[in-house]
Amino acid sequence: MPDKIVIFEFFIFRIKKLLYNIIFIVIFRKDYEMEDNNKNNKYKSFMIVIITALITCIITTIVIYNYFTIRTGGSNLGVELNTRLNEIRTKLNQLYIGEIDEEKMMDGALEGYVSALGDEYTEYLTKEEITSLMQDIEGSYVGIGVYIAQNTQTDEIIVIGVIEDSPAHKAGLLAGDIIKKIDGVEYTGEDLTQASNKMKGIEGTKVTVTVERDGKESDIDITRKTIKFKYIDSEKLENDIGYIKISSFEGDCANDFKNAYKELSSQGIKSLIIDLRNNGGGLVDQSLDIAEMIVPYGSKLLITKDKNGNEEISTSDQKPIVDVPIVILVNEFTASASEILTAAVKENINCKVVGTQTYGKGIIQGIFLFDDNETGIKITIQEYFTPNYNKLHKIGIKPDEVIELPEEWKGQVTVDREFDNQLNRAIEILSE
């Protein structure tokens, strides 16, 4: 980026020069007046040109100065940052004995700059991360078909779910498996994004995943293929109770929820369990679309507030299709869009919430692409509140009935039905 100070001083210099020329002409004006009328007319024309040029130069200077002031936030920080990076680049080119990957260095610099905000949800997104994000939103990708998460206590990558009929499912991967290596390279929980991208690739190619199960490691060769995400699972339980599990609010999960409910309704269900355990969120609009299918027309769904204190209230503008009693299951990994849905339903209808305290992510991020349309930034842009204006961020939602899973099943994504006391309690409530 050009130095705005240098540009400004350059135009000041040009203005001074024009002023000197005008003064010179004025001083010797009498000499011009002694000439005939033709010369006098030339003088007037010349002065008009000079004055026009002066005005143009002043306007241009103001516009350019303001432009660079806005671009750098009214300070020299942008120039200083650019200068410092250039100094670092020069020294590295002069002295560093290894190979320099300029693109990787740029990504690292931008990641560091944004991460210094201290907001874990605001981050610079590389080309690979943008691609992965878009695949999640679109609902398909080429890979092996696992949901993975970071175990923050052990800093390991744990499989939290396996997509049915996926290559991972057919290869025998199970929820609870720990991924230690991919193609012989070790990965920790902090490398979650890199590990996820490594397992993706070209359809038909193979990847070797080293997993730990029951303390033993084994290498599993898996062939990648196109994976279609399945965000909704449903079934009819005893006592005419419907069950819908939402694993993430991505793709077109709201429409999938509608179809699942209609199918259960055709089977004669009289009540419904919505399972949001281990659902870390996703697209807010998908969560709100599902809420609209449940709460009365005109109900408040969500209140958001931006950095300037501007509030926006989302309300339901359609009649609900769900007309049976509901219990919602939550746990400590129920977050963000899942908490939005839970609060919207809990505070608008007579609905029970069962499980453990939710995560407490009450802020919303926006994704903004740069000019290259390949990289971008995710920014925390709003805080949200429940319909009754309850704060969620770093607080969460306390269930109506707090029930812990048995100790041996804590942290597991799939729990054997006989030990799932949270689900069994929901069935008891709806059977009463």
C-alpha positions, -999 to 999 in steps of 0.1 A, spaced: 0 0 0 15 35 -9 25 57 20 -4 82 25 20 107 41 43 107 11 14 111 -13 0 139 8 34 158 9 38 152 -29 5 170 -36 14 198 -12 46 203 -31 27 205 -64 3 230 -49 32 252 -36 47 251 -70 15 262 -87 12 290 -61 47 302 -69 39 303 -105 8 324 -99 27 348 -77 53 352 -103 27 360 -129 10 385 -106 43 403 -98 50 408 -135 14 416 -144 22 452 -154 45 439 -181 17 418 -195 -7 448 -194 17 468 -216 11 444 -243 -16 446 -269 -51 433 -264 -43 399 -280 -16 393 -253 -40 404 -226 -66 378 -238 -39 351 -238 -30 361 -202 -66 357 -190 -69 323 -207 -36 312 -191 -48 323 -156 -80 304 -160 -60 272 -168 -37 278 -138 -67 283 -114 -85 253 -127 -54 231 -123 -50 244 -87 -86 236 -77 -83 202 -93 -51 195 -75 -66 205 -41 -96 183 -46 -75 154 -57 -53 158 -26 -83 158 -2 -99 128 -18 -67 107 -18 -58 118 18 -93 108 30 -92 75 11 -59 64 28 -71 77 62 -102 55 60 -82 25 47 -58 28 77 -83 37 104 -72 73 107 -36 63 117 -3 52 103 -7 16 116 -14 2 82 18 18 68 38 7 99 25 -29 95 34 -30 58 68 -15 65 76 -40 93 65 -70 72 87 -57 43 116 -55 68 110 -91 79 107 -103 43 140 -86 34 159 -101 63 145 -136 56 155 -134 19 190 -123 29 197 -147 58 172 -176 61 189 -208 49 156 -228 42 129 -226 16 104 -197 19 68 -204 10 54 -168 5 18 -179 3 21 -199 35 39 -170 52 12 -146 42 -15 -169 56 4 -172 88 8 -135 92 -28 -128 86 -39 -156 110 -16 -142 137 -29 -106 131 -66 -116 135 -59 -141 164 -43 -113 184 -79 -100 190 -82 -128 216 -116 -139 202 -116 -176 196 -144 -173 171 -130 -145 149 -104 -159 126 -87 -156 92 -98 -183 68 -73 -198 43 -83 -211 9 -85 -247 22 -107 -236 52 -130 -216 30 -134 -247 7 -141 -269 37 -166 -245 51 -185 -242 18 -186 -280 16 -201 -282 50 -228 -256 41 -235 -273 8 -239 -307 25 -214 -328 6 -177 -334 2 -152 -361 -9 -138 -379 20 -143 -409 44 -175 -399 63 -167 -392 99 -175 -364 124 -145 -355 145 -139 -332 174 -111 -322 197 -110 -338 231 -98 -307 251 -88 -328 281 -64 -351 262 -58 -329 231 -67 -358 209 -89 -361 178 -119 -382 186 -145 -397 162 -179 -384 174 -199 -400 146 -197 -421 115 -220 -415 85 -241 -446 76 -229 -464 45 -198 -442 42 -163 -455 35 -155 -451 72 -185 -470 83 -177 -499 59 -141 -499 71 -152 -503 107 -146 -469 123 -167 -463 154 -177 -433 175 -151 -431 203 -121 -441 181 -91 -418 185 -74 -407 153 -36 -407 159 -22 -405 124 -32 -399 89 -10 -413 61 17 -418 88 17 -382 101 7 -376 137 -21 -352 145 -33 -337 179 -65 -321 188 -51 -287 179 -46 -300 144 -83 -307 139 -88 -286 108 -56 -299 91 -66 -335 99 -100 -330 85 -86 -316 53 -61 -344 51 -88 -371 51 -106 -353 22 -93 -355 -13 -100 -369 -48 -127 -395 -52 -112 -430 -55 -79 -423 -38 -69 -440 -6 -60 -427 29 -45 -446 58 -60 -436 92 -43 -449 123 -69 -452 151 -67 -461 188 -94 -482 203 -93 -498 237 -56 -488 240 -46 -505 208 -36 -488 175 -44 -501 141 -40 -488 105 -71 -487 84 -70 -481 46 -101 -462 34 -110 -452 -1 -125 -417 -4 -158 -411 -21 -185 -383 -23 -202 -380 11 -236 -366 15 -241 -353 50 -271 -366 69 -280 -340 96 -314 -356 106 -321 -390 120 -356 -401 130 -375 -431 143 -407 -440 160 -403 -451 196 -427 -469 220 -459 -452 232 -462 -434 198 -433 -411 206 -414 -397 177 -377 -391 179 -357 -367 157 -319 -362 162 -303 -331 146 -266 -335 144 -258 -301 129 -277 -271 114 -261 -272 80 -272 -278 44 -310 -280 41 -316 -296 75 -347 -275 82 -364 -291 52 -351 -325 62 -366 -319 97 -400 -311 81 -399 -343 60 -389 -364 90 -417 -350 112 -443 -354 84 -432 -391 81 -435 -396 119 -468 -379 119 -481 -402 93 -472 -431 116 -494 -417 143 -470 -402 168 -485 -384 198 -454 -366 211 -419 -358 200 -383 -359 213 -358 -335 197 -322 -346 204 -297 -318 203 -270 -334 223 -235 -329 208 -249 -305 182 -224 -276 181 -246 -254 160 -243 -243 124 -265 -220 103 -287 -198 124 -314 -194 97 -318 -232 96 -323 -233 134 -349 -205 132 -367 -222 103 -372 -253 125 -383 -231 154 -410 -216 132 -424 -251 126 -429 -255 164 -438 -222 180 -470 -201 175 -473 -176 147 -459 -142 157 -437 -156 185 -403 -140 192 -375 -164 182 -343 -145 187 -330 -111 198 -296 -100 184 -275 -69 192 -245 -55 172 -215 -35 184 -234 -3 181 -262 -16 203 -287 -19 174 -312 -47 182 -330 -69 158 -359 -92 168 -367 -123 147 -403 -135 149 -422 -165 134 -441 -156 103 -457 -190 96 -481 -213 113 -465 -243 131 -468 -278 118 -457 -296 150 -488 -299 172 -477 -325 198 -459 -323 232 -421 -320 230 -391 -328 251 -357 -315 241 -324 -333 250 -293 -312 255 -258 -316 270 -226 -296 275 -219 -298 238 -252 -283 227 -241 -249 215 -250 -218 194 -278 -225 169 -288 -255 190 -292 -232 220 -312 -208 198 -337 -235 189 -339 -248 225 -346 -213 240 -371 -204 213 -391 -236 219 -387 -236 257 -398 -200 262 -427 -201 237 -445 -233 244 -448 -257 274 -417 -278 266 -394 -297 289 -357 -297 285 -337 -327 298 -300 -333 302 -271 -312 313 -262 -274 311 -256 -263 275 -223 -249 263 -232 -212 263 -222 -198 229 -244 -168 226 -226 -149 198 -230 -150 160 -202 -150 133 -204 -137 98 -182 -149 69 -167 -123 46 -147 -132 15 -118 -111 3 -115 -99 -33 -99 -132 -44 -131 -151 -34 -108 -178 -20 -98 -165 14 -117 -146 40 -124 -138 76 -149 -150 102 -159 -122 125 -180 -122 157 -207 -96 147 -236 -100 171 -245 -113 205 -279 -130 208 -305 -133 235 -334 -156 241 -370 -145 234 -373 -135 270 -341 -115 267 -320 -140 287 -283 -139 281 -267 -171 268 -231 -163 262 -208 -182 286 -240 -191 306 -260 -216 286 -294 -231 293 -301 -250 324 -325 -280 317 -358 -284 336 -344 -317 347 -307 -321 351 -297 -357 344 -261 -369 340 -252 -399 319 -236 -428 337 -199 -421 342 -187 -447 317 -208 -431 290 -199 -395 295 -182 -380 264 -196 -407 242 -217 -396 212 -237 -428 209 -250 -444 240 -266 -478 243 -304 -473 248 -305 -492 281 -279 -468 296 -292 -436 280 -310 -423 311 -316 -389 295 -335 -403 266 -353 -428 288 -364 -399 311 -377 -380 281 -398 -411 272 -411 -413 307 -422 -376 307 -440 -380 274 -456 -413 285 -471 -399 317 
